[in-house]
Amino acid sequence: MTEPRRERRTVTARELADRFGVSQRTVLRMVAEERAVYESRSRQRRDQIVELHRQGLKGYEIARELSVSTGLVSVRLKEARSAGVDLTRYAASGEGDVEADAGRRKVCG
């Protein structure tokens, strides 16, 4: 017997539970995304966040590009740093070294 194909929900579990007269837990159990699928999608999003950061986008620009919150972008970049991922930004052609430019910022204090 094949496992039913599960689509990502576009409404909340509470809304579905109210619509069908069942508990939220029933909805979650019946339509939950497979763990492997979720983890794969999460890894892809994390990789996209790191790549866009390396390209020089700011956190809010990455969030807008991927339709996620700025907090999620911040957390994923922090996790990447903790895991030892190289977050060095690429130097855009003709713009010089982005890392060197970052070192020249004026420090107030």
Residue pairs with C-beta under 8 A, 6 or more apart in sequence:
6 31
6 32
6 33
6 34
6 37
7 31
8 33
9 16
9 31
13 24
13 27
13 28
14 24
16 27
16 31
17 23
17 24
17 26
17 27
20 27
45 66
45 68
45 76
46 76
46 79
46 80
48 66
49 62
49 66
49 73
49 76
49 77
49 80
50 76
50 77
50 80
50 85
50 87
52 61
52 62
52 65
52 66
53 59
53 62
53 77
53 87
53 89
54 87
54 88
54 89
54 90
55 89
55 90
56 89
56 90
56 92
56 98
57 65
59 70
59 73
59 74
59 77
60 70
60 73
62 73
63 69
63 70
63 72
63 73
66 73
77 87
80 87
81 87
88 99
89 98
89 99
90 98
91 97
91 98
91 99
92 98
